[in-house]
Amino acid sequence: MNTEIIKSLIATIPTLIIALATVVVNGKLILYRIDQLEKKMEKHNNVVERVVILEQKMDAAFTRIDELRDEIKEIS
């Protein structure tokens, strides 16, 4: 009976080591991918903020253009 236990341990230990190594490697890979995703999201958020500022400036410019058109109409 002791030989059966030893054989099962010999068969089980490498499987456990491989399983643990897989978990560790996958965990590191997931953390790396999350970090990369966070960097992409940060770039995206910066672009969105810049677009909002540009839209505000465009609205101000269009308002000014409309005012100038009205002034031209009054002069004519």
C-alpha positions in Angstrom: 0.0 0.0 0.0 2.9 2.4 0.6 4.1 2.0 -2.9 0.7 3.0 -4.2 0.7 6.2 -2.1 4.2 7.0 -3.2 3.2 6.5 -6.9 0.1 8.7 -6.6 2.2 11.4 -4.9 4.8 11.2 -7.6 2.0 11.6 -10.2 0.2 14.3 -8.4 3.0 16.7 -7.3 4.1 17.7 -10.9 0.5 18.3 -11.8 0.0 20.6 -8.8 3.2 22.4 -9.5 2.1 23.0 -13.1 -1.3 24.2 -12.0 0.1 26.6 -9.5 2.6 28.0 -12.1 -0.3 28.4 -14.6 -2.3 30.4 -12.0 0.7 32.7 -11.2 1.5 33.3 -14.9 -2.1 34.0 -15.8 -2.4 36.3 -12.9 0.6 38.3 -14.0 -0.8 38.4 -17.6 -4.1 39.6 -16.4 -2.5 42.4 -14.4 -0.4 43.4 -17.3 -3.4 43.6 -19.6 -5.4 45.6 -17.1 -2.5 48.1 -16.9 -2.4 48.4 -20.6 -6.2 48.9 -20.7 -5.9 51.6 -18.1 -3.3 53.5 -20.2 -5.6 53.3 -23.3 -8.5 54.6 -21.2 -6.4 57.5 -19.9 -5.5 58.5 -23.5 -9.2 58.2 -24.5 -10.3 60.3 -21.6 -7.8 63.0 -22.5 -9.1 63.1 -26.1 -12.7 63.4 -24.8 -11.8 66.3 -22.6 -10.0 68.1 -25.5 -13.0 67.5 -27.8 -15.3 69.1 -25.2 -13.1 72.2 -25.0 -13.0 72.4 -28.8 -16.8 72.2 -29.0 -17.1 75.0 -26.5 -14.7 77.2 -28.4 -16.6 76.4 -31.7 -19.9 77.4 -30.1 -18.3 80.7 -29.0 -16.9 81.3 -32.5 -20.3 80.5 -34.2 -22.0 82.9 -31.8 -19.6 85.6 -32.6 -20.0 85.0 -36.4 -23.8 85.3 -35.9 -23.4 88.5 -34.1 -21.1 89.9 -36.9 -23.7 88.9 -39.5 -26.4 90.7 -37.6 -24.2 93.8 -37.4 -23.5 93.6 -41.1 -27.3 93.4 -41.8 -27.9 96.5 -39.7 -25.3 98.5 -41.5 -26.6 97.5 -44.9 
